[in-house]
Amino acid sequence: MSNTSNFREAFQNARTQSLVGPNVIANALPYVGGGLVLTAAGTYGGLTVLQTNPQLFMPSFIGAFILELVLFFVAQGAAEKANNAIALPLLATYSLLSGYTLTGLVALALSNPEVGIGGVGFAALGCGITFIVARQIGSNLSDSDGMALTQTFQLGLIALLVVLVGQMLFSVFGVYTPTWLEIGISGIGVLLFCGAAVVDFYILPRTYRNEQYLSAALSMYLTYINLFVFILRLLIALRGRD
């Protein structure tokens, strides 16, 4: 997913530009894979803390979440300037923290015998297959189709963010989303981020130069993680919650 803070600018650039970074996707993919490995390590560390020292988990989760937000903007800025020597360690740390903050959702999936480790693996595999298919589709889109899909994704993302913020606010006051609505929200999220994967392979080579591969990697990483989250949420909703 093209980084939300500069999505509108990237969208406008893509409308008027041909490829500016024809090799940026190929350059970025190894770093996406490395980031996902670090995310898995962060989640494993979070699960270990949750199991062995649960009273420490919530304070460390809050600290990790705040630091993750700060690192995102700092790393994004460095990556966009192609200052890769600075951006790379920042993005590696961001990936670890991202995994740690995923601990709660993964723990919920693992605690549900109807989902379990198989469901987590299915979500990860589903994301990988989606990216393989999306690369074939997104790389071959015409300009008219690519821009139409990009506009649809942008509108869908705004709507989804509004719903998720509302869902979070309701939960603060003890009003939780009924299962049928959670299924609907998660299903829409899965479809939206499948589309976002296609958008990535269309818009990123039109937005970033080859040397800005870490910016492209961050965009694809965010798409993968969000797709993983919504697939896992959908599985949990479909299989019921403990």
CORRATA-V262516 format. One record per helix or strand of 2 or more residues. SS is the DSSP state (helix for helix, strand for strand). FROM is the first residue (numbers start at 1). LEN is the number of residues. Records with the same first field share a line. If there is no record, write none. Layout:
SS: FROM-LEN / FROM-LEN
//
This chain:
helix: 4-13 / 24-29 / 54-27 / 84-18 / 103-9 / 116-23 / 143-30 / 179-28 / 210-30
//
